Amino acid sequence: MPKTMQTTIQCVNCRQPIRATIQSVVDPAQNPQAKIALLGGNINMVQCPNCGTPNSVLAPLLYHDASKELLISYVPMELGLPKDAQERAIGEMMREVTSGLAQGAFKAYLLQPRQALTMQGLIDQVLQADGVTPEMMKEQRDRVKLVETFMQSPPDLLPQLVQQNDAKIDAQFIQTMTLVIQQLLGEGREEVAEQVAYIQNQIVELSSFGKQLMEQNQAQEAVIAEVADAVNALGPEAQRSDFLQLAITYMGDEHRLQALVGLVRPVFDYGFFEEMTAYIGKAPAGDRAQLEGLRDMLAQLTAMVDQQAQAALQEAVGLLRVIISSPNPDEVIQANLPMIDQTFLQVLSANIQEVTKRGDLNASAKLKDIYNRIVSALQASMPPELQFINQLLNAPNDDEVRTMIAQHAGEFGPPLLGAIDAVEQQLAGQGDPAVMQRFELVRREATQALA
C-alpha cells in the first residue's frame, strides 16, 4: 500500500462521487504537514467540489516517527474489518515503511507497532510522545471549546464574553484560534475563516492580554524603526568600526542590540569580532569587562538569529516539498499561506535557479508554476488597499505612481491612509532606503489626493 492512494467516495451531503487522495502512512520526517493535518483532525479529509461539504474518509493509518522510535497503527472500527484483514492492511503499510529505511536503520520497535483504537487515541499517543501531558491536552480542549463559544456568540455579546473569560485569553489561546483559522482554510471554508479572524482581532482589542500584546508590539516596532534610522544614518559606505560604535551606544540595551543584529546580521561576521577584540585590547582597563560583555551578547544574538534563520529555512524546504508532491498544490498553498514568507520565496527562487542551471526543464516548469500559484494566492488574500499599495511600490517609476494614485486613490478613500500607516511600520524595520523613499512618495501623493 503506498503512502497515498486514490479512491472514490460518495459525498455525505449531496451524494455525488468525489475523487480523494488518502494518506496511509504519516511520517513527520518526510511530510511534516501530514502530522499537522493528523493533529488538527484533518487527515484524509476531502472537500466536495460540488457542495463544499468536508468528508472524512475512513482508512487504515500507520504513524511512524523514527526519531522517537514510535510506530502506531490505527484501523477504524467503523470499517468492520475482520482481524486477518486488519493484519494484512497493517502489514502492507509496514512494508512501505521498512522498504524506505536505510541499511542498518531497522530497530526492534518496528517489529510490533502500538495500536490505537480511535483516531483521538492515535492523536493522544502522538502528543504524549511529543511531551504533551494529559493535563496539557485537557487545557487545549478547553481552549478549543472556548473558541467555539466565541464563534457561536452574537457580535453584540462579544465584549461581555471577553470580559468574563479575560483570564483565559493568553498567547496559547490566540495560537489556538490561529490554528482553527488555518484548519478552516485547509478545508476550503474561507468565509468562516475570515469570520474567526475578525473575532480574533476583536478579542485582541478587547482583552487585557491583547492590549498588552499590542503595546509590546508597538514598543518593539518603535525600537526597530529607531535602530533602522540609526543604521541608515551611517550611510552605504559604513565600515565595521561604525557599526561597532553604534553597538557600543546600545550597550546594556538588549532590545536595541537584538534589533541591530537582526537588521544587519551580515555585518557581525568573523572580521567584526576580530576588530572588536582588538578594540577591547586597546580600551582602558576599566572599560574592558563591559566591552567583553557586549561582545558576548552580540555573539549570542548572532547565534540566535542564525538558529532562527536555519529553522525557518528547514520549515520552508519542508513546505516546498509538500507542495511539490501534492496532487492539489492550491489547497496546500491556501492552508499554509501564513507560512509563505520571504524565506520561503527565497528557497523557491533558489530552487528555480538551480534546476534552470541544470537544464531540467520539467522541474523548472513545475517550480515556476508553483511560484505563479503562490503569487496569485498571496495577491488574492490581500485586502484591496494592500494590493494597491503593493502595485504602487512595484511601479516602474515615480511618474507612474503619481498617475495611479490620481486615478484610483479615491476608490479607497481614507482607509487607504490607514493601510499605508500599517505597511510603513513593517517597512521601517527592513532598513531599505530605496523602498522607504518610494513609500514616502506614495504617502505624500495619497495624502494630497485624498485631501
C-alpha positions as CSV (number, residue, x, y, z in Angstrom):
1,M,0.0,0.0,0.0
2,P,1.6,3.4,-1.0
3,K,1.8,6.3,1.4
4,T,-1.0,7.9,-0.6
5,M,-3.7,6.3,-2.7
6,Q,-6.5,7.4,-4.9
7,T,-10.1,6.3,-4.2
8,T,-13.6,7.4,-5.0
9,I,-16.2,8.2,-2.3
10,Q,-19.7,9.5,-2.1
11,C,-20.3,12.9,-0.6
12,V,-22.3,12.6,2.7
13,N,-24.4,15.6,1.8
14,C,-25.1,15.7,-2.0
15,R,-24.2,12.0,-2.7
16,Q,-22.0,13.0,-5.7
17,P,-18.9,10.9,-6.3
18,I,-15.6,12.5,-5.1
19,R,-12.1,11.6,-6.2
20,A,-10.0,11.6,-3.0
21,T,-6.3,11.2,-2.1
22,I,-5.9,9.0,1.0
23,Q,-2.9,9.1,3.3
24,S,-2.0,5.7,4.7
25,V,1.4,6.4,6.3
26,V,2.2,9.5,8.3
27,D,5.9,10.1,8.7
28,P,6.7,13.6,10.1
29,A,10.3,13.4,8.9
30,Q,9.2,13.1,5.3
31,N,6.0,15.0,5.4
32,P,5.6,17.3,8.4
33,Q,2.3,18.7,7.0
34,A,0.7,15.3,7.3
35,K,1.4,15.3,11.0
36,I,-0.1,18.7,11.3
37,A,-3.2,17.5,9.5
38,L,-3.4,14.5,11.7
39,L,-3.2,16.5,15.0
40,G,-5.7,19.0,13.6
41,G,-8.2,16.3,12.8
42,N,-7.9,16.9,9.0
43,I,-6.1,13.8,7.9
44,N,-7.9,12.1,5.0
45,M,-10.4,14.9,4.9
46,V,-11.6,15.9,1.4
47,Q,-14.0,18.7,0.4
48,C,-16.8,18.0,-2.0
49,P,-16.2,20.1,-5.2
50,N,-20.0,20.1,-5.8
51,C,-21.4,21.3,-2.4
52,G,-18.3,22.2,-0.4
53,T,-19.1,19.7,2.4
54,P,-15.9,18.3,4.1
55,N,-15.9,14.5,4.0
56,S,-13.8,12.3,6.4
57,V,-12.5,9.2,4.6
58,L,-12.1,6.1,6.9
59,A,-8.9,4.2,6.1
60,P,-6.2,2.3,8.0
61,L,-3.4,4.5,9.1
62,L,0.2,4.0,10.3
63,Y,2.1,6.7,12.2
64,H,5.9,6.4,12.1
65,D,8.4,8.7,13.9
66,A,11.9,7.2,13.8
67,S,13.3,9.9,16.0
68,K,11.1,8.8,18.8
69,E,11.1,5.1,17.9
70,L,7.3,5.5,17.6
71,L,5.1,3.2,15.4
72,I,1.3,3.3,15.9
73,S,-1.3,1.5,13.8
74,Y,-5.0,2.6,13.6
75,V,-7.7,0.7,11.8
76,P,-11.1,2.4,12.2
77,M,-13.6,0.1,13.8
78,E,-16.3,1.6,11.5
79,L,-14.7,-0.3,8.6
80,G,-15.8,-3.6,10.2
81,L,-12.6,-5.4,9.0
82,P,-12.0,-8.9,10.4
83,K,-8.8,-9.4,12.3
84,D,-7.0,-11.1,9.4
85,A,-7.9,-8.2,7.1
86,Q,-6.7,-5.7,9.7
87,E,-3.4,-7.5,9.9
88,R,-3.0,-7.6,6.2
89,A,-3.6,-3.8,6.0
90,I,-1.1,-3.1,8.7
91,G,1.4,-5.5,7.1
92,E,1.2,-3.7,3.8
93,M,1.7,-0.3,5.5
94,M,4.6,-1.8,7.5
95,R,6.3,-2.9,4.3
96,E,6.0,0.6,2.9
97,V,7.8,2.0,6.0
98,T,10.6,-0.6,6.2
99,S,11.3,-0.6,2.5
100,G,12.4,3.0,2.7
101,L,14.8,2.5,5.6
102,A,18.5,2.9,5.2
103,Q,20.7,-0.1,5.7
104,G,21.1,-0.8,9.4
105,A,18.2,1.5,10.4
106,F,15.8,-1.3,11.3
107,K,15.2,-1.4,15.0
108,A,13.2,-3.6,17.4
109,Y,10.3,-1.2,17.8
110,L,9.4,-1.8,14.2
111,L,8.5,-5.4,14.9
112,Q,5.4,-4.7,16.9
113,P,3.6,-1.3,16.4
114,R,1.4,0.1,19.1
115,Q,-2.3,0.1,18.5
116,A,-4.8,3.0,18.6
117,L,-8.5,2.0,18.9
118,T,-9.8,5.5,17.9
119,M,-8.5,8.5,16.0
120,Q,-8.4,10.5,19.2
121,G,-6.4,7.8,20.8
122,L,-3.9,7.9,18.0
123,I,-3.6,11.7,18.3
124,D,-3.2,11.4,22.1
125,Q,-0.3,8.9,21.7
126,V,1.5,11.2,19.2
127,L,1.1,14.2,21.5
128,Q,2.3,12.2,24.6
129,A,5.4,11.2,22.6
130,D,6.0,14.9,21.9
131,G,5.9,15.6,25.7
132,V,2.3,16.8,25.8
133,T,0.8,15.6,29.1
134,P,-2.9,14.6,29.6
135,E,-3.3,17.9,31.6
136,M,-2.0,19.9,28.7
137,M,-4.4,18.1,26.3
138,K,-7.3,18.9,28.6
139,E,-6.3,22.6,28.6
140,Q,-6.1,22.6,24.8
141,R,-9.5,21.0,24.5
142,D,-10.9,23.7,26.9
143,R,-9.3,26.4,24.7
144,V,-11.0,24.9,21.6
145,K,-14.3,24.8,23.4
146,L,-13.8,28.5,24.3
147,V,-13.0,29.3,20.7
148,E,-16.2,27.6,19.6
149,T,-18.1,29.6,22.3
150,F,-16.8,32.9,20.8
151,M,-17.6,31.7,17.3
152,Q,-21.2,31.0,18.2
153,S,-21.8,34.2,20.3
154,P,-23.8,37.1,18.8
155,P,-21.5,40.0,17.9
156,D,-23.1,42.3,20.5
157,L,-22.3,39.9,23.3
158,L,-18.7,39.5,22.4
159,P,-17.3,42.3,24.7
160,Q,-19.2,40.8,27.6
161,L,-17.9,37.3,26.8
162,V,-14.3,38.6,26.5
163,Q,-14.6,40.2,29.9
164,Q,-16.0,37.0,31.5
165,N,-13.1,34.9,30.1
166,D,-10.4,37.6,30.2
167,A,-8.1,35.4,32.5
168,K,-8.2,32.6,30.0
169,I,-7.1,34.6,27.0
170,D,-3.4,34.3,26.6
171,A,-0.8,33.5,24.0
172,Q,-1.8,29.9,23.8
173,F,-5.4,30.8,23.3
174,I,-4.6,33.2,20.5
175,Q,-2.4,30.5,18.9
176,T,-5.3,28.0,19.1
177,M,-7.5,30.5,17.3
178,T,-4.9,30.8,14.6
179,L,-4.7,27.0,14.2
180,V,-8.5,26.9,13.8
181,I,-8.3,29.6,11.1
182,Q,-5.6,27.5,9.3
183,Q,-7.7,24.4,9.6
184,L,-10.8,26.2,8.1
185,L,-8.7,27.5,5.2
186,G,-7.4,24.0,4.6
187,E,-11.0,22.8,4.4
188,G,-11.8,25.5,1.8
189,R,-14.1,27.4,4.2
190,E,-12.7,30.8,3.6
191,E,-15.7,32.8,4.7
192,V,-15.8,31.1,8.1
193,A,-12.1,31.5,8.4
194,E,-12.5,35.3,7.8
195,Q,-15.2,35.4,10.5
196,V,-13.0,33.7,13.0
197,A,-10.1,36.0,12.1
198,Y,-12.3,39.0,12.7
199,I,-13.4,37.6,16.1
200,Q,-9.7,37.0,16.9
201,N,-8.9,40.7,16.1
202,Q,-11.8,41.8,18.3
203,I,-10.6,39.6,21.2
204,V,-7.1,41.1,20.9
205,E,-8.5,44.6,21.1
206,L,-10.8,43.9,24.0
207,S,-8.8,41.6,26.2
208,S,-6.2,42.5,28.8
209,F,-3.7,40.2,27.1
210,G,-4.4,41.6,23.7
211,K,-4.0,45.2,24.8
212,Q,-0.7,44.2,26.5
213,L,0.4,42.4,23.3
214,M,-0.4,45.4,21.1
215,E,1.6,47.7,23.5
216,Q,4.6,45.4,23.3
217,N,4.4,45.2,19.5
218,Q,4.1,48.9,19.2
219,A,7.1,49.4,21.5
220,Q,9.1,46.7,19.6
221,E,8.2,48.4,16.2
222,A,9.3,51.7,17.6
223,V,12.7,50.3,18.7
224,I,13.2,48.6,15.3
225,A,12.3,51.8,13.5
226,E,14.7,53.8,15.7
227,V,17.6,51.4,15.1
228,A,16.8,51.2,11.4
229,D,17.1,55.0,11.2
230,A,20.5,54.9,13.0
231,V,21.7,52.3,10.6
232,N,20.5,54.3,7.6
233,A,22.3,57.4,9.0
234,L,25.6,55.5,8.8
235,G,25.3,55.6,5.0
236,P,26.1,53.0,2.4
237,E,29.9,53.3,3.0
238,A,29.7,52.4,6.7
239,Q,32.6,50.3,8.0
240,R,32.7,47.6,10.7
241,S,34.0,50.2,13.1
242,D,30.9,52.4,12.5
243,F,28.6,49.5,13.5
244,L,30.9,48.7,16.5
245,Q,30.4,52.3,17.8
246,L,26.7,52.0,17.2
247,A,26.6,48.8,19.2
248,I,28.6,50.5,22.0
249,T,25.9,53.2,22.2
250,Y,23.3,50.4,22.8
251,M,25.5,48.6,25.4
252,G,23.2,47.2,28.1
253,D,20.1,47.5,26.0
254,E,19.3,44.0,24.8
255,H,16.2,45.1,22.7
256,R,18.1,47.6,20.6
257,L,21.1,45.2,20.2
258,Q,18.8,42.5,19.1
259,A,17.2,44.8,16.6
260,L,20.6,45.9,15.3
261,V,21.8,42.3,14.8
262,G,18.5,41.4,13.1
263,L,18.7,44.3,10.7
264,V,22.3,43.9,9.7
265,R,23.3,40.3,10.5
266,P,26.0,40.1,7.7
267,V,28.0,42.8,9.5
268,F,28.6,40.6,12.5
269,D,31.0,38.2,10.9
270,Y,34.3,36.8,11.9
271,G,36.1,40.0,10.9
272,F,33.8,42.2,13.0
273,F,34.5,40.1,16.2
274,E,38.3,40.2,15.3
275,E,38.1,44.0,15.1
276,M,36.1,44.2,18.3
277,T,38.6,42.0,20.2
278,A,41.4,44.3,19.1
279,Y,39.4,47.4,20.1
280,I,38.8,45.9,23.6
281,G,42.6,45.2,23.9
282,K,43.3,48.9,23.4
283,A,40.5,50.2,25.6
284,P,41.1,51.4,29.2
285,A,41.3,48.6,31.7
286,G,38.2,49.8,33.5
287,D,36.1,49.5,30.3
288,R,37.2,46.1,29.1
289,A,34.9,43.9,31.2
290,Q,31.8,45.8,30.0
291,L,33.0,45.7,26.4
292,E,33.7,41.9,26.7
293,G,30.1,41.5,28.0
294,L,28.9,43.4,24.9
295,R,30.9,41.1,22.7
296,D,29.4,38.0,24.3
297,M,25.9,39.5,24.0
298,L,26.4,40.2,20.2
299,A,27.8,36.7,19.7
300,Q,24.7,35.2,21.5
301,L,22.3,37.3,19.5
302,T,24.1,36.5,16.2
303,A,23.8,32.7,17.0
304,M,20.2,33.2,17.9
305,V,19.4,34.9,14.6
306,D,21.3,32.2,12.7
307,Q,19.3,29.4,14.5
308,Q,16.0,31.2,13.8
309,A,17.0,31.6,10.1
310,Q,18.0,27.9,9.9
311,A,14.8,26.7,11.5
312,A,12.8,29.0,9.1
313,L,14.8,27.6,6.2
314,Q,14.1,24.0,7.2
315,E,10.4,24.8,7.5
316,A,10.4,26.4,4.1
317,V,12.1,23.5,2.5
318,G,9.7,21.0,4.1
319,L,6.7,23.0,3.0
320,L,8.0,23.3,-0.6
321,R,8.4,19.5,-0.7
322,V,4.8,19.0,0.4
323,I,3.5,21.5,-2.2
324,I,5.6,19.8,-5.0
325,S,4.4,16.3,-4.1
326,S,0.8,17.2,-3.5
327,P,-1.8,16.4,-6.2
328,N,-3.7,19.5,-5.1
329,P,-1.0,22.2,-4.7
330,D,-3.5,25.1,-4.5
331,E,-5.2,23.5,-1.4
332,V,-1.8,23.1,0.3
333,I,-0.8,26.7,-0.5
334,Q,-4.1,28.1,0.8
335,A,-3.8,26.1,4.0
336,N,-0.3,27.3,4.6
337,L,-0.4,31.0,3.4
338,P,0.7,32.2,6.9
339,M,4.0,30.2,6.4
340,I,4.7,31.6,3.0
341,D,7.1,34.4,3.8
342,Q,10.2,36.0,2.4
343,T,12.3,32.9,3.4
344,F,10.0,30.5,1.6
345,L,10.1,32.6,-1.5
346,Q,13.9,32.8,-1.4
347,V,14.0,29.0,-1.1
348,L,11.6,28.6,-4.0
349,S,13.6,31.1,-6.2
350,A,16.9,29.3,-5.3
351,N,15.4,26.0,-6.4
352,I,14.2,27.5,-9.7
353,Q,17.6,28.9,-10.4
354,E,19.3,25.6,-9.6
355,V,17.1,23.4,-11.8
356,T,17.2,26.0,-14.6
357,K,21.0,26.0,-14.4
358,R,21.0,22.2,-14.6
359,G,18.7,22.4,-17.7
360,D,15.9,20.4,-16.0
361,L,13.0,21.8,-18.0
362,N,10.3,19.6,-16.3
363,A,11.4,20.6,-12.8
364,S,11.8,24.3,-13.8
365,A,8.3,24.4,-15.3
366,K,6.8,22.8,-12.2
367,L,8.5,25.1,-9.8
368,K,7.7,28.2,-11.9
369,D,4.0,27.1,-11.9
370,I,4.1,26.8,-8.1
371,Y,5.6,30.2,-7.9
372,N,2.8,31.7,-10.0
373,R,0.2,29.9,-8.0
374,I,1.7,31.3,-4.7
375,V,1.9,34.8,-6.1
376,S,-1.8,34.6,-7.2
377,A,-2.8,33.3,-3.8
378,L,-0.9,36.0,-1.9
379,Q,-2.4,38.7,-4.0
380,A,-5.9,37.3,-3.7
381,S,-5.6,37.2,0.1
382,M,-4.6,40.8,0.4
383,P,-7.3,43.5,1.1
384,P,-7.8,45.8,-1.9
385,E,-5.9,48.6,-0.2
386,L,-2.8,46.5,0.3
387,Q,-3.0,45.2,-3.3
388,F,-3.0,48.8,-4.5
389,I,-0.1,49.8,-2.2
390,N,1.9,46.7,-3.5
391,Q,1.3,47.8,-7.1
392,L,2.5,51.3,-6.2
393,L,5.7,50.1,-4.6
394,N,6.4,48.0,-7.7
395,A,5.6,50.6,-10.2
396,P,8.4,51.2,-12.8
397,N,8.9,54.9,-12.0
398,D,7.6,57.8,-9.8
399,D,5.5,59.3,-12.6
400,E,3.6,56.0,-12.8
401,V,3.0,56.1,-9.1
402,R,1.6,59.7,-9.3
403,T,-0.7,58.7,-12.2
404,M,-2.0,55.5,-10.4
405,I,-2.8,57.5,-7.2
406,A,-4.5,60.3,-9.1
407,Q,-6.7,57.8,-10.9
408,H,-7.5,55.3,-8.2
409,A,-6.9,56.7,-4.7
410,G,-10.5,58.0,-4.5
411,E,-11.8,54.4,-4.9
412,F,-10.4,53.5,-1.5
413,G,-10.9,56.7,0.5
414,P,-9.5,57.3,4.0
415,P,-8.9,53.5,4.6
416,L,-6.0,53.7,2.2
417,L,-4.1,56.1,4.5
418,G,-4.7,53.6,7.4
419,A,-3.3,50.8,5.3
420,I,-0.3,53.0,4.4
421,D,0.4,53.5,8.1
422,A,0.3,49.8,8.8
423,V,2.6,49.0,5.8
424,E,5.0,51.8,6.8
425,Q,5.5,50.2,10.3
426,Q,6.5,46.9,8.6
427,L,8.8,48.5,6.1
428,A,10.6,50.6,8.7
429,G,12.1,47.5,10.2
430,Q,13.7,46.4,6.9
431,G,16.0,49.4,6.6
432,D,15.9,49.6,2.8
433,P,16.4,53.3,1.8
434,A,15.1,52.8,-1.8
435,V,11.8,51.2,-0.6
436,M,11.3,53.9,2.1
437,Q,12.0,56.7,-0.5
438,R,9.3,55.2,-2.8
439,F,7.0,54.8,0.2
440,E,7.4,58.5,1.2
441,L,6.3,59.4,-2.3
442,V,3.2,57.1,-2.0
443,R,2.3,58.6,1.3
444,R,2.7,62.2,0.1
445,E,0.7,61.7,-3.1
446,A,-2.0,59.7,-1.5
447,T,-2.5,62.3,1.3
448,Q,-2.8,65.1,-1.3
449,A,-5.2,63.1,-3.5
450,L,-7.5,62.3,-0.6
451,A,-7.4,65.8,0.8
